[in-house]
Amino acid sequence: MGLKELVRYLALAKLCNNVVALKTLEMYFVIGRSPGEIAKSLGVSKDTVRGYIERAVKNAGGPAKTPALVRAVLPHIAAVKPVIEPSNTMYRCVLCGESFMSIGNAMLHVRNSHRDALEQAFEAIMRSVANNAD
């Protein structure tokens, strides 16, 4: 676990237009807000916030590494164009037209059915992070 796994997770969140996950990680790891403050601000449960934080920590390889990796990667995901469009209570895949009731199902769909789009987003972010590190 480390940079690549975190980038893959963030690329998937961006492709799926999961604004709550991305804002949660920014607010927690970059700004330093508490899960309770984030939940109230974004209108989601504390459990949802904690889940996104836990997945980021797991993918980054532990709590010590996560803040620095999230800070380093978040600016580079802006160029990724989402493939999931939210509309009212549904989420629609612009690549194949399939619709989903939840963002979780949309994320599973992109990960399983559109691996090529996920891989392209992952590679673009990794290149951008590497170019910035030079």
N, C-alpha and C positions, 0 to 999 in steps of 0.2 A: 504494500500500500504506500502511496505517496503522491507525488505531483501528477503522474499520468492518470491515476484512478480519480483524483479530485477533478482534473480537467475533463475527464470523460463524464463524470457526474454533472458538472456545471454545464458542459456542452449539451447534455440531454435536457437539463432544466431549461436552458435557453431555447433550444429547438422546440420544446413543448410550450414555450411562452409561460413558464411557471414563475410568474413575477413574485409570488409570495415566497417561494424558496429562495430566489435570488436576493430579494429585499431582506429576508430574514438573515441570511448569511452576511450581507453587508452591514446591517444594523447591529448584529451580534459581534462579529469579528473585527469589523473596521471601526464602527462608531462606538461600540462598547455598551450597547443597551441591554437590559435584562430581558429574559424570555417573556416575562409578564408585560413589560412595556411594549415589546414587539407585537405580542398577541393582540393587545388592546389597539395599537396603532394600525395593524393590518386587518383587524376584524376576524381573527382566527383563534383557535384554541391554543393554550399553552402547550398542549401535547403535540399539536401540529408543528409548532415552532421548535420544540425540543427534538422532534423527529428529524426535521431538516438539519438541525445542528449536529445531532448524533450521526447522521449519514455522512455529513461533511467530515466529521472527526474520524470516522471509520475509514473513509476513502483516503483521507490525507495521511493516515498512519499514526494517529494519536493526537491528544489534546495539545501537546507542546508544539507540534509542527503546524497545526491547522491555521492559526491566525495569520502567520506570515505567508503561507501558501495561498490562502483565500485573498489576502490583500494583493498578492502578486498577480493572481489570475483574473480576478473580477474585471479589471479594466479591459482585458483582452477579449471578453466574450461579447462585447457590444456589437461587433461586426457580424456576428452570427445571426442569420435571418431565421426567425421561427417558422416551423412547418405546421404548427397547430394554431388554429384560430379559435379563440373563445367567442361564443355567440349565445347570449342569455345563459341558459344552464347547460349548454352542450359545448363540446370541443370538436372541431372538424379538422381533419388532416388535409392540407392543401395538396399533398402529393398523390393521394389516392381517393379522397373524398369521403372516407369512412368517418363516422361520428361516434363520440364517446360521451358518457354521462359524467365522468370524473377525470381530473388531470392525471390521476394515478394510472387509469386505463390508457389514457393517451400516451403517457410515458412508456408503458409496456409496449404499446403498439409501435412507437418509433424505434425503441430498442430492438424489437423482434422483427419488424417488417421493413424498416428503412435503415438498416445497419450502414449502408453506404452513405447516407446523409449524416448519420452520427459520426462516422469515421472521417468524413470530409471536414465537419465542424471541429472535431478533435484535432485533426492535423493542422487546421488553420490557426487554432488557438495556440497549439504547441509551437508553431513557427513564430507567431507573434510574441509569445513569452520569451522564446530563445533570442529573437532579434532585439528585444528590449534588454535582455541580460548582457548583451555584448557591449 
